Amino acid sequence: MRPMRPSIPLAPPAPAPLPLEELVAIALARETLSPGEIYLRLRGRIPRSVFWLHGVLALLLAAFLGNALLNIAGVRSDLAGPLVNLLLAWPCIAISVKRLHDYNFRGWWMLVNFVPAVGSLVMLIANGFVPGTHGPNRFGPAPR
């Protein structure tokens, strides 16, 4: 007679893959705000995922694309960089202010960016990693 081997529990079955619509919704952070509200308005709150997706990734891509197109068009690089920065300044401010609102700070805290050497780094860390306040705060309901 053979000795019995201890039974090894089977792993639970793998979950079914998500449908494409669900994957797209996750990738786009299930946005309830329109692009105009995200990039132009100073009111409201946005979560960290929207900050990283729209405030960092999308604006960096827009900056690279803008610089590339201006270079292709023959605009001098010493003029193209500041021009692109000027065009993207307001969307950057709007996104950062809404992120500050999410953890119950006023938009005036954006002035921390003007502290030499560390201001921009502090704001990037705060906006990207500090969790927002749970539930509504003085700037509106919690973002979804």
C-alpha positions as CSV (number, residue, x, y, z in Angstrom):
1,M,0.0,0.0,0.0
2,R,1.2,3.5,-0.9
3,P,1.7,6.1,1.8
4,M,-0.8,8.9,1.5
5,R,0.5,12.3,0.5
6,P,-0.8,15.3,2.4
7,S,-3.4,17.0,0.3
8,I,-2.4,20.4,-1.1
9,P,-5.2,22.9,-1.1
10,L,-6.0,24.2,-4.6
11,A,-5.7,27.8,-5.2
12,P,-9.0,29.7,-5.8
13,P,-9.8,30.1,-9.5
14,A,-8.5,33.2,-11.1
15,P,-11.0,36.0,-11.5
16,A,-12.5,36.7,-14.9
17,P,-10.7,39.4,-16.9
18,L,-12.3,42.8,-16.7
19,P,-14.2,44.0,-19.8
20,L,-12.6,46.7,-22.0
21,E,-15.0,49.4,-20.8
22,E,-14.1,48.7,-17.2
23,L,-10.3,48.9,-18.0
24,V,-10.7,52.2,-19.8
25,A,-12.7,53.6,-16.9
26,I,-10.0,52.6,-14.5
27,A,-7.2,54.0,-16.7
28,L,-9.0,57.3,-17.0
29,A,-9.6,57.4,-13.2
30,R,-13.4,57.3,-13.7
31,E,-13.5,61.0,-14.3
32,T,-16.7,62.8,-13.4
33,L,-15.2,66.2,-14.3
34,S,-14.9,67.4,-17.9
35,P,-11.4,68.3,-19.2
36,G,-12.5,72.0,-19.1
37,E,-13.3,71.7,-15.4
38,I,-10.0,69.8,-14.7
39,Y,-7.7,72.1,-16.6
40,L,-9.4,75.5,-16.3
41,R,-11.5,75.9,-13.1
42,L,-10.0,76.6,-9.7
43,R,-13.0,75.3,-7.7
44,G,-13.6,71.8,-6.5
45,R,-11.4,68.8,-5.5
46,I,-9.6,66.1,-7.4
47,P,-8.0,62.9,-6.0
48,R,-4.3,61.9,-6.3
49,S,-4.9,59.7,-9.3
50,V,-6.3,62.6,-11.3
51,F,-3.3,64.7,-10.3
52,W,-0.9,62.1,-11.6
53,L,-2.8,61.4,-14.7
54,H,-3.8,64.9,-15.7
55,G,-1.5,67.1,-13.7
56,V,1.8,65.3,-14.3
57,L,1.5,62.8,-17.2
58,A,-0.8,64.8,-19.5
59,L,0.9,68.1,-19.0
60,L,4.4,66.6,-19.5
61,L,3.2,65.0,-22.7
62,A,1.7,68.3,-23.8
63,A,4.9,70.1,-23.0
64,F,7.0,67.6,-25.0
65,L,4.6,67.8,-27.9
66,G,4.4,71.6,-27.8
67,N,8.2,71.9,-27.8
68,A,8.6,69.4,-30.6
69,L,6.0,71.1,-32.8
70,L,7.5,74.5,-32.2
71,N,10.9,73.2,-33.1
72,I,9.6,71.6,-36.2
73,A,8.0,74.9,-37.1
74,G,11.4,76.6,-36.8
75,V,10.8,78.5,-33.6
76,R,14.0,79.0,-31.7
77,S,14.3,76.8,-28.7
78,D,15.1,79.7,-26.3
79,L,11.6,81.1,-27.3
80,A,9.7,77.7,-27.6
81,G,10.3,76.6,-24.0
82,P,9.0,79.7,-22.3
83,L,6.1,79.9,-24.7
84,V,5.0,76.3,-23.9
85,N,5.5,77.0,-20.2
86,L,3.3,80.1,-20.4
87,L,0.5,78.1,-22.2
88,L,0.6,75.3,-19.7
89,A,0.9,77.5,-16.6
90,W,-2.9,77.9,-16.0
91,P,-3.8,74.2,-16.4
92,C,-0.9,73.4,-14.0
93,I,-2.2,76.0,-11.4
94,A,-5.8,74.8,-11.7
95,I,-4.9,71.2,-11.1
96,S,-2.7,71.9,-8.2
97,V,-5.2,74.2,-6.6
98,K,-7.9,71.5,-6.8
99,R,-5.5,69.0,-5.3
100,L,-4.7,71.4,-2.4
101,H,-8.5,71.8,-1.9
102,D,-8.7,68.0,-1.5
103,Y,-6.6,68.1,1.6
104,N,-8.4,71.3,2.8
105,F,-5.7,73.8,2.0
106,R,-6.4,77.1,0.2
107,G,-5.1,77.6,-3.3
108,W,-2.7,80.4,-2.0
109,W,-0.4,77.6,-0.8
110,M,0.7,77.4,-4.5
111,L,3.0,80.2,-3.6
112,V,5.2,77.6,-1.9
113,N,6.4,76.9,-5.4
114,F,8.4,80.1,-5.3
115,V,10.6,79.0,-2.5
116,P,14.0,78.4,-4.2
117,A,15.2,74.8,-4.6
118,V,12.6,73.0,-2.5
119,G,9.2,74.7,-3.2
120,S,8.3,72.7,-6.3
121,L,9.5,69.5,-4.8
122,V,7.4,70.0,-1.7
123,M,4.3,70.8,-3.8
124,L,4.9,67.7,-6.0
125,I,5.2,65.5,-2.9
126,A,2.2,67.0,-1.1
127,N,-0.1,67.0,-4.2
128,G,1.0,63.5,-5.3
129,F,1.2,61.6,-2.0
130,V,-0.9,63.4,0.8
131,P,-4.3,61.8,1.0
132,G,-7.3,64.1,0.8
133,T,-9.7,64.7,3.6
134,H,-12.4,62.0,3.9
135,G,-15.9,63.3,3.2
136,P,-16.9,66.8,2.3
137,N,-14.7,69.8,3.3
138,R,-15.0,73.5,2.8
139,F,-14.1,73.1,-0.9
140,G,-16.8,70.6,-1.8
141,P,-17.7,67.0,-1.6
142,A,-15.1,64.3,-1.7
143,P,-14.0,63.4,-5.3
144,R,-14.8,60.1,-6.7
